[in-house]
Amino acid sequence: MSLFDKKPRWYAAGLAFECVGCGGCCSGPEEGYVWVSDEEVEAIAQTLGLASAQMRRRYVRRVGRRQSLVERRDNHDCIFLKPDGQGGKTCAIYDVRPVQCRTWPFWPMNLANPSAWAKAGQRCQGINRGRPFTLDEIENLRDATKV
């Protein structure tokens, strides 16, 4: 990369993040999409003890040429975000959650500028907490298609 290719990223010194299991990234009120690949659907189905076709009928919707997990109609929470019995919420498929979930909060929209990162932090208690991720780690997660 030459000096003229890119200016340094605003997060070049790294960003701190630690998932605290608050469910803020998985909750409404806005409608959203949790994009899933065929491989991820298979892994989730296996974890739930369902046939792939049954998993797709219950928990996947088509959005154009892509597929997304469904949301609860009453609050737009991810269908797999469940009460944890202690007043919080937990992911019922955490070990096989889609790459989109695994890479939160290092999404391009959250990394656009410091204000976008701060806005994401209003939903997510783990932003600016925990260990710092390096620039390389952040950009690998930002660009991940498989984890």
NUDRENNU-926330 format. One record per residue (C-alpha): chain; residue in three letters; x, y, z. Coordinates in steps of 0.5 Angstrom, whole numbers, padded with zeros to 4 digits. Layout:
<nodes>
<"A" "ALA" <X Y Z>>;
...
</nodes>
This chain:
<nodes>
<"A" "MET" <0000 0000 0000>>;
<"A" "SER" <0003 0007 -0002>>;
<"A" "LEU" <0002 0013 0002>>;
<"A" "PHE" <-0003 0015 -0003>>;
<"A" "ASP" <-0008 0009 -0002>>;
<"A" "LYS" <-0011 0010 0004>>;
<"A" "LYS" <-0011 0015 0010>>;
<"A" "PRO" <-0011 0011 0017>>;
<"A" "ARG" <-0017 0008 0020>>;
<"A" "TRP" <-0020 0012 0026>>;
<"A" "TYR" <-0019 0006 0030>>;
<"A" "ALA" <-0012 0004 0028>>;
<"A" "ALA" <-0010 0004 0035>>;
<"A" "GLY" <-0015 -0002 0036>>;
<"A" "LEU" <-0022 -0002 0040>>;
<"A" "ALA" <-0025 -0005 0046>>;
<"A" "PHE" <-0030 -0010 0046>>;
<"A" "GLU" <-0033 -0016 0051>>;
<"A" "CYS" <-0039 -0019 0050>>;
<"A" "VAL" <-0043 -0019 0056>>;
<"A" "GLY" <-0049 -0023 0054>>;
<"A" "CYS" <-0054 -0017 0054>>;
<"A" "GLY" <-0058 -0019 0048>>;
<"A" "GLY" <-0058 -0011 0045>>;
<"A" "CYS" <-0055 -0013 0039>>;
<"A" "CYS" <-0060 -0019 0038>>;
<"A" "SER" <-0066 -0014 0040>>;
<"A" "GLY" <-0071 -0010 0036>>;
<"A" "PRO" <-0075 -0005 0036>>;
<"A" "GLU" <-0073 -0004 0029>>;
<"A" "GLU" <-0073 -0010 0024>>;
<"A" "GLY" <-0067 -0013 0022>>;
<"A" "TYR" <-0064 -0019 0018>>;
<"A" "VAL" <-0059 -0024 0021>>;
<"A" "TRP" <-0057 -0027 0014>>;
<"A" "VAL" <-0055 -0034 0014>>;
<"A" "SER" <-0052 -0039 0009>>;
<"A" "ASP" <-0054 -0046 0008>>;
<"A" "GLU" <-0048 -0049 0012>>;
<"A" "GLU" <-0050 -0044 0018>>;
<"A" "VAL" <-0058 -0047 0017>>;
<"A" "GLU" <-0055 -0054 0017>>;
<"A" "ALA" <-0051 -0053 0024>>;
<"A" "ILE" <-0057 -0050 0027>>;
<"A" "ALA" <-0062 -0055 0025>>;
<"A" "GLN" <-0057 -0060 0028>>;
<"A" "THR" <-0056 -0057 0034>>;
<"A" "LEU" <-0064 -0056 0035>>;
<"A" "GLY" <-0065 -0063 0033>>;
<"A" "LEU" <-0069 -0061 0027>>;
<"A" "ALA" <-0069 -0064 0020>>;
<"A" "SER" <-0066 -0058 0015>>;
<"A" "ALA" <-0073 -0057 0012>>;
<"A" "GLN" <-0076 -0057 0018>>;
<"A" "MET" <-0071 -0051 0021>>;
<"A" "ARG" <-0072 -0047 0014>>;
<"A" "ARG" <-0080 -0047 0015>>;
<"A" "ARG" <-0080 -0045 0022>>;
<"A" "TYR" <-0074 -0041 0023>>;
<"A" "VAL" <-0072 -0038 0016>>;
<"A" "ARG" <-0075 -0033 0011>>;
<"A" "ARG" <-0073 -0031 0004>>;
<"A" "VAL" <-0071 -0024 0003>>;
<"A" "GLY" <-0069 -0024 -0005>>;
<"A" "ARG" <-0064 -0029 -0006>>;
<"A" "ARG" <-0062 -0029 0001>>;
<"A" "GLN" <-0064 -0032 0007>>;
<"A" "SER" <-0065 -0029 0014>>;
<"A" "LEU" <-0067 -0032 0021>>;
<"A" "VAL" <-0074 -0030 0023>>;
<"A" "GLU" <-0076 -0025 0028>>;
<"A" "ARG" <-0081 -0025 0034>>;
<"A" "ARG" <-0087 -0021 0031>>;
<"A" "ASP" <-0088 -0017 0037>>;
<"A" "ASN" <-0081 -0014 0039>>;
<"A" "HIS" <-0077 -0016 0033>>;
<"A" "ASP" <-0072 -0020 0037>>;
<"A" "CYS" <-0068 -0025 0034>>;
<"A" "ILE" <-0072 -0032 0034>>;
<"A" "PHE" <-0067 -0035 0038>>;
<"A" "LEU" <-0066 -0030 0044>>;
<"A" "LYS" <-0069 -0033 0050>>;
<"A" "PRO" <-0070 -0030 0057>>;
<"A" "ASP" <-0065 -0033 0061>>;
<"A" "GLY" <-0069 -0033 0068>>;
<"A" "GLN" <-0065 -0028 0071>>;
<"A" "GLY" <-0068 -0022 0068>>;
<"A" "GLY" <-0064 -0022 0062>>;
<"A" "LYS" <-0063 -0026 0055>>;
<"A" "THR" <-0059 -0031 0052>>;
<"A" "CYS" <-0058 -0034 0045>>;
<"A" "ALA" <-0061 -0041 0044>>;
<"A" "ILE" <-0056 -0042 0039>>;
<"A" "TYR" <-0050 -0039 0041>>;
<"A" "ASP" <-0045 -0044 0039>>;
<"A" "VAL" <-0047 -0045 0032>>;
<"A" "ARG" <-0049 -0037 0031>>;
<"A" "PRO" <-0048 -0034 0024>>;
<"A" "VAL" <-0042 -0031 0022>>;
<"A" "GLN" <-0046 -0024 0022>>;
<"A" "CYS" <-0047 -0025 0030>>;
<"A" "ARG" <-0040 -0028 0031>>;
<"A" "THR" <-0037 -0021 0028>>;
<"A" "TRP" <-0041 -0016 0032>>;
<"A" "PRO" <-0040 -0010 0033>>;
<"A" "PHE" <-0034 -0010 0028>>;
<"A" "TRP" <-0039 -0009 0022>>;
<"A" "PRO" <-0038 -0004 0017>>;
<"A" "MET" <-0043 0001 0019>>;
<"A" "ASN" <-0041 0001 0026>>;
<"A" "LEU" <-0034 0002 0024>>;
<"A" "ALA" <-0035 0008 0019>>;
<"A" "ASN" <-0033 0013 0024>>;
<"A" "PRO" <-0033 0014 0032>>;
<"A" "SER" <-0040 0017 0032>>;
<"A" "ALA" <-0043 0010 0029>>;
<"A" "TRP" <-0038 0006 0034>>;
<"A" "ALA" <-0041 0011 0040>>;
<"A" "LYS" <-0048 0010 0037>>;
<"A" "ALA" <-0047 0002 0037>>;
<"A" "GLY" <-0045 0003 0044>>;
<"A" "GLN" <-0052 0005 0046>>;
<"A" "ARG" <-0055 -0001 0045>>;
<"A" "CYS" <-0049 -0006 0047>>;
<"A" "GLN" <-0046 -0006 0054>>;
<"A" "GLY" <-0040 -0009 0051>>;
<"A" "ILE" <-0037 -0004 0047>>;
<"A" "ASN" <-0031 0000 0050>>;
<"A" "ARG" <-0030 -0006 0055>>;
<"A" "GLY" <-0026 -0012 0055>>;
<"A" "ARG" <-0020 -0013 0051>>;
<"A" "PRO" <-0017 -0009 0046>>;
<"A" "PHE" <-0018 -0012 0039>>;
<"A" "THR" <-0012 -0010 0034>>;
<"A" "LEU" <-0013 -0007 0027>>;
<"A" "ASP" <-0012 -0013 0024>>;
<"A" "GLU" <-0017 -0017 0028>>;
<"A" "ILE" <-0022 -0012 0027>>;
<"A" "GLU" <-0021 -0012 0020>>;
<"A" "ASN" <-0021 -0019 0019>>;
<"A" "LEU" <-0028 -0019 0023>>;
<"A" "ARG" <-0031 -0014 0019>>;
<"A" "ASP" <-0029 -0017 0012>>;
<"A" "ALA" <-0031 -0024 0015>>;
<"A" "THR" <-0035 -0029 0011>>;
<"A" "LYS" <-0034 -0035 0015>>;
<"A" "VAL" <-0031 -0036 0022>>;
</nodes>
